[in-house]
Amino acid sequence: MASSQLIVLFSSLLLLSLAFPSIYASENVTTKAPEKKTEVVVEGIVYCQSCEHTGTWSLSGAKPIPSAKVSVICKDHKDRVNFYKVFVTNENGYFYSPLEGFKMDNSLLDHPLQGCHVKLVSSPVANCSLLTNVNYGLYGSPLRYEDKRLVGKNYEAVIYATGPLAFRPSHCPFTTHN
């Protein structure tokens, strides 16, 4: 092959590689793997405490409250609120609360176990809407780490538990004790 033919051939290959880079890309090119997203989640259950146990922390005979509202509040190590959101329970009184947007500026000082808590907000059940302090639902129930995780291909959720929490009836029938 003459040198002029080689120049034309190489020029043609160069133009093709610029026009269609994926065809001529090296097999050794590495693509960046998608980052694994780790999310913090809080879960718990909200009940209506039975009249016979009002004034105690007992949930014996309690019934789950669907559509109850709880708030998750997180504060940083300087006691500033850096996360607040209200979540609604499902038909079984259960809430699963992904803390989307929660950030730990300092992984030791701003950890969810130290900085986050759950409070009762409201109950849709008219005759069971008074707040109780069962498991500190009135002032802020702390989180517990129970070594529970959901793991997917590019997703991981670290799940913390709280409560159970409870509202109490606004009116209980008067009972006499002999």
Residue pairs with C-beta under 8 A, 6 or more apart in sequence:
1 9
13 24
16 23
16 24
17 23
17 24
34 154
35 154
36 154
36 155
36 156
37 154
37 155
37 156
38 156
38 157
38 158
39 98
39 99
39 100
39 155
39 156
39 157
39 158
40 98
40 99
40 102
40 112
40 157
40 158
40 160
41 96
41 97
41 98
41 99
41 150
41 157
41 158
41 159
41 160
42 72
42 95
42 97
42 99
42 112
42 116
42 118
42 143
42 159
42 160
42 161
42 162
43 94
43 95
43 96
43 97
43 159
43 160
43 161
43 162
44 70
44 94
44 95
44 118
44 141
44 161
44 162
44 163
44 164
44 165
45 64
45 89
45 92
45 93
45 94
45 95
45 163
45 164
45 165
46 64
46 65
46 68
46 70
46 89
46 93
46 95
46 120
46 123
46 163
46 164
46 165
46 166
46 167
47 59
47 62
47 63
47 64
47 65
47 93
47 164
47 165
47 166
47 167
48 62
48 63
48 64
48 65
48 123
48 125
48 128
48 166
48 167
48 168
48 169
49 58
49 59
49 62
49 128
49 132
49 134
49 166
49 167
49 168
49 169
50 60
50 61
50 62
50 63
51 169
51 172
51 173
52 61
53 59
53 60
53 61
53 62
54 168
54 169
54 172
57 134
57 135
59 134
59 164
59 166
62 166
63 93
64 89
64 92
64 93
64 94
65 89
65 93
65 123
65 124
65 125
65 128
65 167
66 89
66 90
66 91
66 92
66 93
66 124
67 88
67 89
67 124
68 88
68 89
68 93
68 120
68 121
68 122
68 123
68 124
68 125
68 167
69 86
69 87
69 88
69 89
69 120
69 121
69 122
69 123
70 86
70 87
70 89
70 95
70 97
70 118
70 119
70 120
70 121
70 137
70 165
71 84
71 85
71 86
71 87
71 118
71 119
71 121
72 83
72 84
72 85
72 87
72 97
72 99
72 116
72 117
72 118
73 81
73 83
73 84
73 116
73 117
73 118
73 119
73 140
74 81
74 82
74 83
74 84
74 99
74 102
74 110
74 112
74 115
74 116
75 81
75 82
75 115
75 116
76 82
76 105
76 106
76 109
76 110
76 115
77 106
77 109
77 110
77 115
82 102
82 103
82 105
82 110
82 115
83 99
83 101
83 102
83 103
83 116
85 97
85 99
86 121
87 95
87 96
87 97
88 95
89 95
90 96
98 157
99 112
99 116
102 112
102 116
103 110
104 110
104 111
104 112
112 143
112 160
113 142
113 143
113 144
113 145
113 160
116 143
116 160
117 136
117 140
117 141
117 142
117 143
117 162
118 137
118 140
118 141
118 143
118 162
118 163
118 165
119 137
119 138
119 139
119 140
119 141
120 131
120 132
120 137
120 138
120 165
120 167
122 129
123 129
123 167
125 167
126 170
127 169
127 170
127 171
128 167
128 168
128 169
128 170
129 167
129 170
130 167
130 168
130 169
130 170
131 137
131 138
131 167
131 168
132 138
132 165
132 166
132 167
132 168
133 139
134 163
134 164
134 165
134 166
135 141
135 162
135 163
135 164
135 165
135 166
136 142
137 163
137 165
137 166
141 162
141 163
141 165
142 162
143 160
143 161
143 162
144 160
144 161
144 162
145 158
145 160
146 159
146 160
146 161
148 158
148 159
148 161
149 156
149 157
149 158
149 159
150 156
150 157
150 159
151 157
